[in-house]
């Protein structure tokens, strides 16, 4: 029976597919760490109180990248180059989602509108990250090699999502509500397209590595397209709603260390 657990187990049990999976994950997390560090450095003076939280967000992402690299090292594996068509973070930027890297590489302070864009983008992508890690946590929390890593990253992603909700609600209360809703919708519709394309590309690579028959690959591709159809019709709305989270001030302290991995 083809299930999420059996699919992930097959990928994780093979060194080549595991290495590709971890390399893609580590690259995306490290890129997110760099982006958040640059945003923290360029926060406008009126929002300087946000800088420590953005720094914490970036530090968490860096930590996740180190964890995925450490998981590879534990199995004696080296990272592999990330195929461009599987680079979720890069493809989001190319689709105009988030803050352009040219802007982040400059030394000009960001505007409040830029911070609203950053938080809106993060609210959408952290929804995806939280859901993906929850799925892995459901099936692999007790895994001898992956369990601790999955639980730690999943908890961090839930914190990031809570932080985005709380800060966006603060900005909405300050009069940015229309901008936030427009940006959230644009980000969500773009993200579900990118996620579909990246998912198809990743599964194609995994299929070649693991020797999947054409029928299995076709079923997986059909499933990815079905998820996209649902998200395009209605599912994207879960990415744009805002509510005060149970975890308040989720990024209010220093990043937690991961000495057992990094």
C-alpha positions as CSV (number, residue, x, y, z in Angstrom):
1,X,0.0,0.0,0.0
2,X,1.3,3.4,-1.0
3,X,1.2,5.7,2.0
4,X,3.1,8.8,3.2
5,X,4.9,6.7,5.8
6,X,5.9,3.9,3.4
7,X,7.1,6.5,0.9
8,X,9.2,8.4,3.4
9,X,10.5,5.2,4.8
10,X,11.7,4.1,1.3
11,X,13.4,7.4,0.8
12,X,15.1,7.4,4.2
13,X,16.3,3.8,4.0
14,X,18.3,4.4,0.8
15,X,21.6,6.3,1.2
16,X,21.3,8.1,-2.2
17,X,17.7,9.2,-1.7
18,X,18.3,10.1,1.9
19,X,21.3,12.2,0.9
20,X,19.3,14.1,-1.7
21,X,16.4,14.6,0.7
22,X,18.7,16.0,3.4
23,X,20.8,18.1,1.0
24,X,17.6,19.8,-0.3
25,X,16.4,20.4,3.2
26,X,19.7,21.7,4.5
27,X,20.1,24.1,1.6
28,X,16.7,25.6,2.0
29,X,17.1,26.0,5.8
30,X,20.5,27.6,5.4
31,X,19.2,30.0,2.8
32,X,16.4,31.0,5.2
33,X,18.9,31.6,7.9
34,X,20.8,34.0,5.7
35,X,17.7,35.8,4.6
36,X,16.5,36.3,8.2
37,X,19.9,37.5,9.3
38,X,20.0,40.1,6.6
39,X,16.4,41.3,7.3
40,X,17.3,41.6,11.0
41,X,20.3,43.8,10.1
42,X,18.2,46.0,7.9
43,X,15.0,46.4,10.0
44,X,13.8,50.1,10.0
45,X,14.4,52.1,13.2
46,X,10.7,52.1,14.0
47,X,10.6,48.3,14.2
48,X,14.0,47.6,15.9
49,X,12.2,45.7,18.6
50,X,11.5,43.0,16.0
51,X,15.2,42.5,15.2
52,X,15.9,40.0,18.0
53,X,13.0,37.9,16.9
54,X,14.0,37.9,13.3
55,X,17.6,37.0,14.4
56,X,16.1,34.1,16.4
57,X,14.2,33.0,13.4
58,X,17.3,32.9,11.3
59,X,19.3,31.2,14.0
60,X,16.7,28.4,14.1
61,X,16.9,28.0,10.3
62,X,20.7,27.8,10.5
63,X,20.4,25.2,13.2
64,X,18.0,23.1,11.0
65,X,20.5,23.2,8.2
66,X,23.2,21.9,10.5
67,X,20.9,19.2,11.8
68,X,20.3,17.8,8.3
69,X,24.0,17.9,7.5
70,X,24.7,16.1,10.8
71,X,22.2,13.4,9.9
72,X,24.0,12.8,6.6
73,X,27.4,12.8,8.4
74,X,26.1,10.3,10.9
75,X,25.6,7.9,8.0
76,X,28.9,8.7,6.4
77,X,27.3,10.7,3.6
78,X,28.3,14.0,2.0
79,X,25.8,16.5,0.7
80,X,25.1,16.6,-3.0
81,X,24.3,19.6,-5.2
82,X,20.7,20.6,-5.1
83,X,19.0,20.3,-8.5
84,X,17.7,23.8,-9.4
85,X,14.2,22.5,-10.1
86,X,14.0,21.3,-6.5
87,X,15.2,24.5,-4.9
88,X,12.0,25.7,-3.2
89,X,13.5,28.9,-1.7
90,X,15.1,30.0,-5.0
91,X,12.0,29.4,-7.0
92,X,9.9,31.4,-4.6
93,X,12.2,34.3,-5.0
94,X,12.1,34.0,-8.8
95,X,8.3,34.1,-8.5
96,X,8.5,37.4,-6.7
97,X,7.6,36.0,-3.3
98,X,9.3,37.6,-0.3
99,X,12.1,40.2,-0.4
100,X,14.4,40.1,-3.4
101,X,18.0,39.1,-2.6
102,X,19.3,42.2,-4.3
103,X,17.5,44.3,-1.7
104,X,18.8,42.1,1.1
105,X,22.4,42.4,-0.1
106,X,22.2,46.2,-0.1
107,X,22.9,48.3,3.0
108,X,19.7,50.4,2.8
109,X,17.3,50.0,5.7
110,X,14.1,48.2,4.8
111,X,10.7,49.9,5.0
112,X,7.8,48.9,7.2
113,X,6.1,47.7,4.0
114,X,9.1,45.4,3.5
115,X,8.7,43.9,6.9
116,X,5.0,43.3,6.3
117,X,6.0,41.5,3.1
118,X,8.6,39.4,4.9
119,X,6.1,38.4,7.6
120,X,3.4,37.6,5.1
121,X,5.7,35.4,3.1
122,X,6.9,33.7,6.2
123,X,3.4,33.1,7.4
124,X,2.6,31.2,4.2
125,X,5.9,29.2,4.0
126,X,5.9,28.4,7.7
127,X,2.4,27.0,7.4
128,X,3.8,24.6,4.8
129,X,6.9,23.8,6.9
130,X,4.8,23.2,10.1
131,X,2.5,20.8,8.3
132,X,5.4,18.9,6.7
133,X,7.2,18.5,9.9
134,X,4.0,17.5,11.7
135,X,3.6,14.7,9.1
136,X,7.2,13.5,9.8
137,X,6.7,13.8,13.5
138,X,3.6,11.7,13.3
139,X,5.4,8.8,11.6
140,X,9.0,9.2,12.8
141,X,9.0,10.7,16.3
142,X,10.2,7.4,17.7
143,X,12.8,6.7,14.9
144,X,16.2,6.0,16.5
145,X,18.1,8.3,14.2
146,X,15.6,10.9,13.1
147,X,13.2,11.1,16.1
148,X,14.9,13.9,18.1
149,X,15.7,15.9,15.0
150,X,12.1,15.7,13.7
151,X,10.6,16.7,17.1
152,X,13.0,19.6,17.5
153,X,12.5,21.1,14.0
154,X,8.8,20.6,14.2
155,X,8.6,22.5,17.5
156,X,10.7,25.3,16.0
157,X,8.4,25.6,12.9
158,X,5.4,25.8,15.1
159,X,7.0,28.7,17.0
160,X,7.8,30.4,13.7
161,X,4.2,30.1,12.5
162,X,2.9,31.5,15.9
163,X,5.3,34.4,15.7
164,X,4.1,35.3,12.2
165,X,0.5,35.2,13.3
166,X,1.1,37.5,16.3
167,X,3.3,40.0,14.5
168,X,1.0,40.3,11.4
169,X,-2.0,40.8,13.7
170,X,0.0,43.6,15.4
171,X,0.6,45.2,12.0
172,X,-3.0,44.8,11.0
173,X,-4.1,46.6,14.1
174,X,-1.7,49.4,13.2
175,X,-3.5,49.9,9.9
176,X,-1.8,47.5,7.5
177,X,-4.6,45.0,7.2
178,X,-5.4,45.5,3.5
179,X,-1.8,45.2,2.5
180,X,-1.4,42.1,4.6
181,X,-4.4,40.3,3.2
182,X,-3.4,41.2,-0.4
183,X,0.2,40.0,0.1
184,X,-0.9,36.9,1.9
185,X,-3.2,35.9,-1.0
186,X,-0.5,36.6,-3.6
187,X,2.1,34.6,-1.6
188,X,-0.2,31.7,-1.0
189,X,-1.3,31.3,-4.7
190,X,2.3,31.5,-5.8
191,X,3.6,29.1,-3.1
192,X,1.1,26.3,-4.0
193,X,2.3,26.5,-7.6
194,X,6.0,26.4,-6.6
195,X,5.3,23.6,-4.0
196,X,3.6,21.5,-6.7
197,X,6.5,22.0,-9.2
198,X,9.1,21.2,-6.6
199,X,7.2,18.2,-5.3
200,X,7.0,16.8,-8.9
201,X,10.7,17.4,-9.4
202,X,11.7,15.8,-6.1
203,X,9.6,12.8,-6.7
204,X,11.0,12.4,-10.3
205,X,14.6,12.4,-8.8
206,X,13.6,10.0,-6.1
207,X,11.9,7.7,-8.6
208,X,15.1,7.5,-10.7
209,X,17.3,6.8,-7.6
210,X,15.0,4.2,-6.2
211,X,14.0,2.6,-9.6
212,X,10.2,3.2,-9.2
213,X,8.1,1.7,-11.9
214,X,6.3,4.1,-14.2
215,X,2.9,3.2,-12.7
216,X,4.1,4.2,-9.2
217,X,5.6,7.5,-10.4
218,X,2.4,8.2,-12.3
219,X,0.3,7.6,-9.1
220,X,2.5,9.9,-7.1
221,X,2.4,12.6,-9.7
222,X,-1.4,12.4,-9.9
223,X,-1.6,12.8,-6.2
224,X,0.6,15.9,-6.3
225,X,-1.6,17.4,-9.0
226,X,-4.7,16.5,-6.9
227,X,-3.3,18.3,-3.9
228,X,-2.6,21.3,-6.0
229,X,-6.1,21.3,-7.4
230,X,-7.6,21.3,-3.9
231,X,-5.2,24.0,-2.7
232,X,-6.0,26.1,-5.8
233,X,-9.7,25.8,-5.2
234,X,-9.9,26.3,-1.5
235,X,-6.9,24.9,0.5
236,X,-4.9,28.1,0.1
237,X,-7.2,29.9,2.5
238,X,-5.7,28.1,5.5
239,X,-2.5,30.0,4.6
240,X,-4.0,33.5,4.8
241,X,-6.1,33.4,7.9
242,X,-4.8,35.1,11.0
243,X,-5.6,34.3,14.6
244,X,-3.9,35.0,17.9
245,X,-1.7,31.9,18.6
246,X,-1.7,30.0,21.9
247,X,2.1,30.4,21.9
248,X,2.6,34.1,22.6
249,X,6.0,35.7,22.1
250,X,7.2,32.4,20.6
251,X,10.5,33.9,19.4
252,X,11.1,36.1,22.4
253,X,14.2,34.3,23.7
254,X,17.5,33.0,22.3
255,X,17.6,30.2,19.8
256,X,17.8,26.7,21.4
257,X,21.0,24.8,20.8
258,X,21.2,21.4,19.3
259,X,24.5,20.1,20.6
260,X,23.6,16.5,19.9
261,X,23.3,17.2,16.2
262,X,25.5,20.2,15.3
